Structure formats: C-alpha cells, structure tokens
Amino acid sequence: MDTKPFVSAIEQICEEKGISQERVIETIEMALAAAYKKEHNRKGQNIKIVFSLKTGQIKASQVKLVVDKTMLKPENEELEEVEKETEENEEERKIRFNPEKHIMIEDAEKKSKAGDEIEFPLEVASEFGRIAAQTAKQVIIQRIREAERDAVYDEYKGKEGQIVSGVVQRIEKGNVFLDIGKTTGALFFEEQIPRENYRMGQRLKAYVAEVQKESHGPTIVLSRAHPKMVSYLFELEVPEISSGTVKIESIAREAGSRSKIAVSSTEERVDPIGSMIGQKGTRVQAVINELAGEKIDIIEWSEDPVKFISQALSPAKVINVKIDKKRNEAQISVLEDQLSLAIGVKGQNVRLAAKLTGWKIDIVTQEEKKKTVVKKKKKIVKKKTEDSDDKKKKKIVKKKTEDSDDKKKKKIVKKKTVIKKKIKKTK
C-alpha cells in the first residue's frame, strides 16, 4: 500500500480541523474495526485493529476479558429481597458471561489474572466489501466531527475569561452571532451594550463569558457588557498592566453609560492614572471608541477607606467623610453646589462609587448638617424655656394658693372677733 497520499490526507485533516494525528489514527482504527465486524458478521465481539501509518499494514485481533466466578452474575438463581438490599452494589459491578467477550480464568493462559485482556489474532482480508467500506466511512465522518467539536471546546475553554475578536456573521431576534475563527460565538441581547448598533461584516471584540459543551457542539457565550471587558481592553492598550507595574484593583460598570476603575502602582515613580490615560489620552480613548463612547473615570486606589471613598465620588469635591465600620456605611459631606455632581444623573455616580468601594454611601450637604444642628439647638432651647415656664407657673399657682389661704384665715379671725363682741354686749 502506498502510504504517501494517505499520510498527506491525514496531515490535511489535522491542520484544517485542529485535531492531533494520534486522534485521527485512533478514529481510522475504530472505523476499520466497525468495517471488520460488518464484513465478517462479528457484531457481539470486541475487535481491535492496529494500523501502521508507515507500512500501511492492518493487524486485527479479538479481545476477551479474563473473568472468574466471583465476577459473574448468577444465571438461574434469584436472590431474596433482604439479600438484594445488602448486595445491590456488588451485583451492579458483576457481569453476565458472554463467550464472545469473556474467557474463564481456567481456560486462559497460566500467567493470566482475573481482569486481564487477552488478544486472539484474526485474519484480515485484502479488501473490504462496499457495505463495510460505507460503514467505515460513516464512522470516520462521525468521529472526526466529534474530535473537531472536542478540539474547539478545549481551545475556547482555555480562552474563557479572555477577549476574542470576531466578525458579525448574522443577527437573529436581537442576538448577534460572531465568526471567531473555528466556530461561531453568540452575543445574546442581555450581554450587549445598550443602544449599540451592529451590522453585518462589522469587526468586534468580545469577552468570552462561558463555554458550554453540548451534543451539537460547543456554545461560546460572548459578552460586551461584562465589567472585565474593560480591564482586558486596557490590558491590550497599557503595557504597564501586562508587566505588573500597574494593577486594576476594582471595576464598577454600567455598560454603555459609565465605568469607574480603581488602579494602583507597584512602583512609586510610575503614575497609575497617567499610564492608563496615555499621552494626550490615546490609550483611554482607544478603549472608549471600542465601547461605543462609554465614559470612563480612572481613580487611584487607596487602602485608606476615607481617601478611597472621597476619590471614588470624583468629579465631586468631598469636604468630610465619616465611616461606620460595623455597618459598612459612610456619610459624605459636600457643598450644596456639589450635591448634584456627587449623586450624578439618576444617582449613577454615587451608585458606581458604592460598587467600586464596597461601602454604603450616604451624601449630605454642609447646609443640611448645619440645619440639623440648629434644629437640635432650638429643641434644647425650647425645652429649657418650657421647663422655666412650668416653674414660673407653679410658683404663681403656689403664691395664689398661699394668698387665698391667708385671706381665708383673716376672714375666720374677723368672724371670730365679731362673735366675741356680740357675746359681750348681750352680757
């Protein structure tokens, strides 16, 4: 047999499908085994084929498993219900004896042990029939497809959590499908940037969110709304991140609208914010263009929560920060003209700052703080005045009661004296 065209065909399949040569040869051997079974009517047998790519020779053998009595299921005996419960797991491991697949240890070679496999050589015809060849062809096509799917799955499983580049292939019911090389990736509606328009043939970068293995082939779920999409885009643009000099500590993102990134530097002489922005803003602008004009705020990360929170609320200027570590809450004081800037449109700025820092943020203006202090003082003063008024009232009442008591006493004394005078006159 001239193996040169055969070898070149195998090499071509390996290159196109991304499959290893060993996997292709294994597939050919399985196909030949299926063809041999079909040709010689050996369906119940375990046929093994060894194919030599150098010589083109085929060696066929029948494989039988060496078994003993403990490995076999009883043929005509029924176990009792109690024995079934206790020996259920053991019975599942046991096998039914098949002379085409098994050989008893007594009939096997002396060196053989239970569980070993013995190969019995078989004769191989020079040519296979049409039906056997058709069977071999179907097996090869099926196995090559399975091998191709496995190769694609393994490749993109390794790319999970990274960015890939693709071309928009088709758009169906709001879902965009990208040609990413060996397969197609799915960019579902919920993983897209809001209000971003896609067109056929458009080249896009996307984050590989998940790789699912399914019967029809792997499904690659892509995302452009994932927060890590921003960090990987900066990694492509900023060499300091790849080298480890600049580190992205945390990201808060609302896709299509705004992102906040906290960065730090491992070297004092390197400015992390300047490295991210680049000369004349070229680096950050490249990322913004890729994300359809999404605004990006870059702040310096700090271990001090007070400093970190105040920087996270930029561009608003913070006057004072009070933190409660037990409740994980922070109260921020800003000027009245900075309040709307600190909160942002529909609360976006403070929401992103809370996500970035991991703290619950409550923003209060300095005027409101003063008002609350004044109110408290007024309450205290009011209480004091009320207390003093009560005391005065009590004094007045007491005096009145004392005066009335004195008058009563005087009247009684006067009345007594008049009675005494009358008594004297009568005498």
C-alpha positions as CSV (number, residue, x, y, z in Angstrom):
1,M,0.0,0.0,0.0
2,D,1.3,3.5,-0.9
3,T,1.0,5.4,2.3
4,K,2.2,8.8,1.0
5,P,-1.3,10.1,-0.2
6,F,-2.8,8.6,3.0
7,V,-0.3,10.5,5.2
8,S,-0.8,13.8,3.3
9,A,-4.6,13.4,3.7
10,I,-4.3,12.8,7.5
11,E,-2.0,15.8,7.8
12,Q,-4.5,18.0,5.9
13,I,-7.4,16.8,8.2
14,C,-5.2,17.6,11.3
15,E,-4.4,21.1,10.0
16,E,-7.9,22.0,8.9
17,K,-9.8,20.6,11.9
18,G,-7.2,21.2,14.6
19,I,-7.1,17.5,15.6
20,S,-4.0,15.6,16.6
21,Q,-2.6,12.9,14.4
22,E,-3.0,10.3,17.1
23,R,-6.7,11.1,17.4
24,V,-7.1,10.7,13.6
25,I,-5.3,7.3,13.5
26,E,-7.4,6.2,16.5
27,T,-10.6,7.1,14.5
28,I,-9.3,5.2,11.5
29,E,-8.7,2.1,13.7
30,M,-12.2,2.3,15.1
31,A,-13.7,2.7,11.6
32,L,-11.7,-0.4,10.4
33,A,-12.9,-2.4,13.4
34,A,-16.5,-1.5,12.6
35,A,-16.0,-2.5,8.9
36,Y,-14.4,-5.8,10.0
37,K,-17.4,-6.6,12.2
38,K,-19.7,-5.8,9.3
39,E,-17.7,-7.9,6.8
40,H,-17.3,-11.0,9.0
41,N,-20.6,-10.7,10.9
42,R,-18.9,-10.3,14.3
43,K,-21.3,-7.8,16.0
44,G,-21.0,-9.2,19.5
45,Q,-17.2,-9.4,19.5
46,N,-14.7,-6.8,20.8
47,I,-12.5,-6.3,17.7
48,K,-9.2,-4.4,17.9
49,I,-7.5,-3.0,14.9
50,V,-3.9,-1.7,14.8
51,F,-3.0,0.4,11.8
52,S,0.6,1.2,10.9
53,L,0.9,4.6,9.1
54,K,4.4,3.8,7.9
55,T,3.8,0.4,6.3
56,G,0.1,0.7,5.7
57,Q,-0.5,-2.8,7.3
58,I,-3.5,-3.7,9.4
59,K,-3.5,-6.2,12.3
60,A,-6.8,-7.4,13.7
61,S,-7.5,-9.3,16.9
62,Q,-10.4,-10.3,19.1
63,V,-10.1,-9.1,22.7
64,K,-11.5,-11.1,25.6
65,L,-11.7,-10.3,29.3
66,V,-10.4,-12.9,31.8
67,V,-13.1,-13.5,34.4
68,D,-13.6,-15.8,37.4
69,K,-16.8,-17.0,39.1
70,T,-16.8,-14.1,41.6
71,M,-17.1,-11.6,38.8
72,L,-20.2,-13.2,37.2
73,K,-23.9,-12.8,37.9
74,P,-25.9,-16.0,38.7
75,E,-27.7,-17.3,35.7
76,N,-30.9,-19.0,37.1
77,E,-30.8,-18.0,40.7
78,E,-33.0,-15.3,42.3
79,L,-31.8,-13.5,45.4
80,E,-34.2,-12.9,48.2
81,E,-35.5,-9.4,48.9
82,V,-33.2,-9.0,52.0
83,E,-30.1,-10.1,50.1
84,K,-31.0,-7.8,47.2
85,E,-30.8,-4.8,49.5
86,T,-27.5,-5.8,51.1
87,E,-25.8,-7.0,47.9
88,E,-27.2,-4.4,45.4
89,N,-24.0,-2.5,44.9
90,E,-22.0,-5.7,44.5
91,E,-24.4,-7.1,41.9
92,E,-24.2,-4.0,39.9
93,R,-20.5,-4.5,39.4
94,K,-20.9,-8.1,38.3
95,I,-21.2,-9.0,34.6
96,R,-23.1,-11.6,32.5
97,F,-20.8,-14.2,30.9
98,N,-20.6,-13.8,27.1
99,P,-18.2,-16.3,25.3
100,E,-17.6,-13.7,22.6
101,K,-16.3,-11.1,25.0
102,H,-15.2,-13.1,28.1
103,I,-13.0,-16.1,28.9
104,M,-12.9,-18.1,32.1
105,I,-9.6,-18.0,34.1
106,E,-9.4,-21.8,33.9
107,D,-9.4,-21.7,30.1
108,A,-7.0,-18.8,29.8
109,E,-3.2,-18.9,29.9
110,K,-1.4,-19.7,33.2
111,K,0.1,-16.3,33.7
112,S,-3.3,-14.5,33.2
113,K,-5.2,-13.0,36.1
114,A,-8.8,-12.0,36.5
115,G,-9.4,-8.6,34.8
116,D,-6.7,-9.1,32.2
117,E,-7.4,-8.8,28.5
118,I,-6.2,-11.5,26.0
119,E,-5.9,-10.8,22.3
120,F,-6.6,-13.5,19.7
121,P,-5.2,-12.7,16.3
122,L,-7.6,-12.7,13.3
123,E,-7.1,-12.9,9.5
124,V,-7.6,-9.6,7.6
125,A,-8.9,-9.7,4.0
126,S,-7.0,-7.6,1.4
127,E,-10.2,-5.6,0.6
128,F,-13.5,-4.8,2.3
129,G,-16.9,-5.0,0.7
130,R,-19.0,-2.0,-0.3
131,I,-21.2,-2.1,2.8
132,A,-18.2,-2.5,5.2
133,A,-16.5,0.4,3.4
134,Q,-19.6,2.6,3.8
135,T,-19.7,1.7,7.5
136,A,-16.1,2.7,7.9
137,K,-16.7,6.0,6.1
138,Q,-19.7,6.9,8.3
139,V,-17.7,6.1,11.5
140,I,-14.7,8.2,10.3
141,I,-17.0,11.2,9.5
142,Q,-18.8,11.0,12.8
143,R,-15.6,10.5,14.9
144,I,-13.8,13.3,13.0
145,R,-16.8,15.7,13.8
146,E,-16.7,14.7,17.5
147,A,-13.0,15.2,17.6
148,E,-13.3,18.6,15.9
149,R,-16.0,19.6,18.5
150,D,-13.8,18.5,21.4
151,A,-10.8,20.3,20.0
152,V,-12.9,23.5,19.6
153,Y,-14.3,23.1,23.1
154,D,-10.8,22.6,24.6
155,E,-9.4,25.6,22.8
156,Y,-12.1,28.1,23.8
157,K,-12.4,26.7,27.3
158,G,-8.9,27.8,27.7
159,K,-9.9,31.3,26.4
160,E,-12.7,31.6,28.9
161,G,-12.3,35.0,30.7
162,Q,-10.4,36.5,27.8
163,I,-11.1,38.7,24.9
164,V,-11.6,37.4,21.3
165,S,-12.0,39.3,18.0
166,G,-14.8,38.3,15.6
167,V,-16.8,39.4,12.6
168,V,-20.6,39.8,12.7
169,Q,-22.0,36.8,10.8
170,R,-25.7,37.1,11.3
171,I,-28.3,38.9,13.5
172,E,-31.4,36.9,14.7
173,K,-34.1,38.2,17.0
174,G,-31.7,40.7,18.7
175,N,-29.0,38.1,19.2
176,V,-25.7,38.7,17.3
177,F,-23.6,35.7,16.1
178,L,-19.9,36.4,15.5
179,D,-17.4,34.3,13.5
180,I,-14.5,34.0,15.9
181,G,-12.3,31.6,13.9
182,K,-13.0,27.9,14.2
183,T,-16.6,28.4,15.4
184,T,-19.4,30.9,16.0
185,G,-19.9,32.8,19.2
186,A,-23.2,34.0,20.5
187,L,-23.7,37.6,21.7
188,F,-27.1,37.5,23.4
189,F,-29.2,40.6,23.8
190,E,-28.7,40.9,27.6
191,E,-24.9,40.7,27.1
192,Q,-24.8,43.6,24.5
193,I,-24.1,47.2,25.2
194,P,-27.4,49.1,25.3
195,R,-28.2,51.3,22.3
196,E,-25.2,49.8,20.4
197,N,-26.0,49.1,16.7
198,Y,-24.5,46.1,14.9
199,R,-24.1,45.5,11.2
200,M,-23.1,42.5,9.0
201,G,-19.4,42.2,8.5
202,Q,-18.6,44.5,11.5
203,R,-15.4,43.5,13.4
204,L,-15.9,43.5,17.2
205,K,-14.0,42.5,20.3
206,A,-16.0,40.5,22.9
207,Y,-15.4,38.8,26.3
208,V,-15.7,35.0,26.5
209,A,-18.1,34.7,29.4
210,E,-18.9,31.0,29.2
211,V,-18.1,27.9,27.1
212,Q,-20.9,25.2,27.2
213,K,-20.4,21.7,25.9
214,E,-23.5,20.4,24.1
215,S,-24.3,17.5,21.8
216,H,-24.4,19.6,18.6
217,G,-21.1,21.3,19.5
218,P,-19.8,23.8,22.0
219,T,-21.7,27.0,22.6
220,I,-19.4,30.1,23.2
221,V,-21.3,32.8,25.1
222,L,-19.8,36.2,24.4
223,S,-20.3,39.5,26.3
224,R,-19.6,43.2,25.7
225,A,-21.4,44.3,28.9
226,H,-19.2,42.4,31.4
227,P,-17.0,44.6,33.7
228,K,-13.9,42.5,32.9
229,M,-14.3,43.5,29.3
230,V,-13.0,47.0,30.3
231,S,-10.0,45.6,32.2
232,Y,-8.9,43.3,29.3
233,L,-9.2,46.2,26.8
234,F,-6.9,48.3,29.0
235,E,-4.6,45.3,29.3
236,L,-4.3,45.3,25.5
237,E,-3.6,49.1,25.4
238,V,-1.5,49.6,28.5
239,P,1.8,47.6,28.6
240,E,2.3,48.5,32.3
241,I,-0.6,46.3,33.2
242,S,0.9,43.3,31.4
243,S,4.2,43.8,33.1
244,G,2.6,44.1,36.5
245,T,3.7,47.7,37.3
246,V,0.1,49.0,37.2
247,K,-2.7,46.9,38.7
248,I,-6.5,47.3,38.3
249,E,-7.9,46.8,41.8
250,S,-11.6,47.1,41.2
251,I,-14.2,48.0,38.4
252,A,-17.7,49.3,38.6
253,R,-19.6,49.4,35.3
254,E,-22.9,50.4,33.8
255,A,-22.5,49.2,30.2
256,G,-23.0,51.9,27.5
257,S,-23.1,54.7,30.1
258,R,-20.2,55.0,32.6
259,S,-17.4,53.0,34.2
260,K,-15.2,53.6,37.2
261,I,-11.8,52.0,37.6
262,A,-9.5,52.0,40.6
263,V,-5.8,51.5,39.8
264,S,-2.6,51.2,41.9
265,S,1.1,51.1,41.1
266,T,3.7,48.8,42.5
267,E,6.5,51.4,41.8
268,E,6.4,54.9,43.3
269,R,7.9,56.6,40.2
270,V,5.1,55.2,38.0
271,D,1.8,57.2,37.9
272,P,-1.0,54.6,37.5
273,I,-3.6,57.1,36.3
274,G,-1.2,58.7,33.7
275,S,-0.3,55.2,32.5
276,M,-4.0,54.4,31.9
277,I,-4.7,57.7,30.2
278,G,-1.6,57.7,27.9
279,Q,-0.1,60.5,26.0
280,K,-2.8,63.0,25.1
281,G,-5.4,60.4,26.2
282,T,-4.6,58.0,23.4
283,R,-4.9,54.8,25.5
284,V,-8.1,55.6,27.2
285,Q,-9.6,57.0,24.0
286,A,-9.0,53.7,22.2
287,V,-10.9,51.8,24.9
288,I,-13.8,54.4,24.8
289,N,-14.0,54.0,21.0
290,E,-14.2,50.2,21.3
291,L,-17.0,50.6,23.9
292,A,-19.2,52.9,21.7
293,G,-18.3,56.1,23.6
294,E,-18.7,54.9,27.1
295,K,-17.4,57.4,29.7
296,I,-14.6,56.1,31.9
297,D,-13.4,57.5,35.3
298,I,-10.0,56.5,36.4
299,I,-9.1,57.0,40.1
300,E,-6.2,56.0,42.3
301,W,-6.9,53.1,44.7
302,S,-6.1,53.6,48.4
303,E,-6.0,51.3,51.5
304,D,-7.5,54.2,53.5
305,P,-11.3,53.9,53.0
306,V,-11.8,57.7,53.7
307,K,-9.4,58.7,50.9
308,F,-10.7,55.9,48.6
309,I,-14.4,56.9,49.0
310,S,-13.7,60.6,48.5
311,Q,-11.7,59.8,45.3
312,A,-14.4,57.4,44.1
313,L,-17.0,60.2,44.1
314,S,-15.0,62.3,41.7
315,P,-15.5,64.7,39.9
316,A,-17.4,65.9,43.0
317,K,-15.4,67.6,45.8
318,V,-15.8,65.9,49.2
319,I,-15.5,68.0,52.4
320,N,-15.7,65.3,55.1
321,V,-16.1,61.5,55.3
322,K,-17.4,59.7,58.4
323,I,-17.3,55.9,58.3
324,D,-19.1,53.2,60.4
325,K,-17.1,50.0,60.0
326,K,-19.7,47.9,61.9
327,R,-22.5,48.9,59.5
328,N,-20.1,49.3,56.5
329,E,-21.6,52.7,55.9
330,A,-20.0,56.1,55.0
331,Q,-21.6,59.6,55.4
332,I,-20.2,62.1,52.9
333,S,-20.4,65.9,53.4
334,V,-20.3,68.1,50.3
335,L,-21.2,71.7,49.5
336,E,-24.7,72.4,48.2
337,D,-23.5,73.2,44.7
338,Q,-21.6,69.8,44.6
339,L,-24.5,67.7,45.6
340,S,-26.0,67.0,42.1
341,L,-22.4,66.3,40.8
342,A,-21.8,63.8,43.7
343,I,-25.1,62.0,43.1
344,G,-24.9,62.0,39.3
345,V,-27.7,61.5,36.8
346,K,-30.3,59.3,38.3
347,G,-27.9,58.5,41.1
348,Q,-25.3,56.9,38.8
349,N,-22.2,58.5,40.3
350,V,-22.9,57.5,43.9
351,R,-24.1,54.1,42.8
352,L,-20.9,53.3,40.9
353,A,-18.8,54.7,43.8
354,A,-20.6,52.3,46.2
355,K,-19.9,49.4,43.8
356,L,-16.3,50.3,43.4
357,T,-15.5,50.8,47.1
358,G,-17.9,48.2,48.6
359,W,-19.3,50.8,51.1
360,K,-22.9,52.1,51.5
361,I,-22.7,55.8,50.8
362,D,-25.0,58.5,52.2
363,I,-24.4,62.0,50.9
364,V,-25.3,65.1,53.0
365,T,-24.7,68.8,52.2
366,Q,-23.0,71.0,54.7
367,E,-26.0,73.3,54.9
368,E,-28.3,70.4,55.8
369,K,-25.8,69.4,58.5
370,K,-25.9,73.0,59.9
371,K,-29.7,73.0,59.8
372,T,-29.9,69.7,61.7
373,V,-27.5,71.2,64.4
374,V,-29.6,74.4,64.6
375,K,-32.8,72.3,64.9
376,K,-31.3,70.3,67.7
377,K,-30.2,73.5,69.5
378,K,-33.7,75.0,69.0
379,K,-35.3,71.9,70.5
380,I,-32.9,72.1,73.5
381,V,-33.7,75.9,74.0
382,K,-37.4,75.2,73.6
383,K,-37.3,72.5,76.2
384,K,-35.4,74.8,78.6
385,T,-37.9,77.6,78.1
386,E,-40.8,75.2,78.6
387,D,-39.2,74.0,81.7
388,S,-38.7,77.5,83.0
389,D,-42.3,78.5,82.1
390,D,-43.6,75.5,84.0
391,K,-41.6,76.5,87.0
392,K,-42.9,80.1,86.9
393,K,-46.5,78.8,86.5
394,K,-46.0,76.6,89.5
395,K,-44.7,79.5,91.6
396,I,-47.6,81.7,90.6
397,V,-50.1,79.0,91.4
398,K,-48.4,78.4,94.7
399,K,-48.5,82.1,95.5
400,K,-52.1,82.3,94.6
401,T,-53.0,79.4,96.8
402,E,-51.0,80.9,99.7
403,D,-52.7,84.3,99.2
404,S,-56.2,82.6,99.2
405,D,-55.3,80.7,102.3
406,D,-54.2,83.9,104.1
407,K,-57.5,85.6,103.1
408,K,-59.5,82.7,104.4
409,K,-57.6,82.8,107.7
410,K,-58.2,86.6,108.1
411,K,-61.9,86.1,107.4
412,I,-62.2,83.4,110.0
413,V,-60.3,85.5,112.6
414,K,-62.5,88.6,111.8
415,K,-65.7,86.5,112.1
416,K,-64.5,85.2,115.5
417,T,-63.9,88.7,116.8
418,V,-67.4,89.9,115.7
419,I,-69.0,86.9,117.5
420,K,-67.0,87.7,120.7
421,K,-68.1,91.4,120.7
422,K,-71.8,90.3,120.3
423,I,-71.5,88.0,123.3
424,K,-70.1,90.8,125.4
425,K,-72.9,93.2,124.5
426,T,-75.6,90.6,125.5
427,K,-73.9,90.1,128.9
